[in-house]
């Protein structure tokens, strides 16, 4: 992302924040977590996401996370809003789902928003509301579901993606389940393989604390 004026970058972060809305829409129709594990022996009753994730992801509720990126001047105000969003999400998710869950937004390279949720439940019910046949869309479908590593990913493409070589997804959301925990991680302009690898490492880290 090229450097721009302060007035220009603020709407750009608003554009990134659109990913939060998109993620919420995807989660609303995509996720079902049928087997909560909070009541199993030794299961923890809370989940806390760390300040950083493997791969250079830093919490968006920390102004320092924006210091070296395009949003350095807006870092403090963005971090304040993200801190409020995280607190609200961490309250609502467990209340609605009935088991431990946590959410947090991270920043990659000082500008790319990465959205993470972790649930103390088994995953597996994960799909977009429609999986169109590529042969009927004159090229790459608008949305696809793909196995990536040991995760499942919803890949959303831009309009008019055609040709033998499909364009990169404009947004990827991946789900990974291990150690009785499920992670969902989504981002624009980050390869799905990287998202799955980060989710793997995060779940391994959280499992050590259980």
Buried (B, 14 or more C-beta within 10 A) or exposed (E): BEEEEEEEBBEBBEEBBEBBEBBEEBBEEBBEBEEBBBEEEEBBEEBEBBEEBEBEBBBBBBBBBBEEBBBBEBBEBBBEBBBEBBEEBBEEBBEEBEBBBBBBBBBBBBBBBBBBBBBBBBBBEBBBEEEEEEEEEEBBBBBBBEEBBEBBBBBBBEEEBEEEEBEEBBBBBBBBBBEBBBBBBBBBBBEBBBBBBBBBBBBEEBEEEE
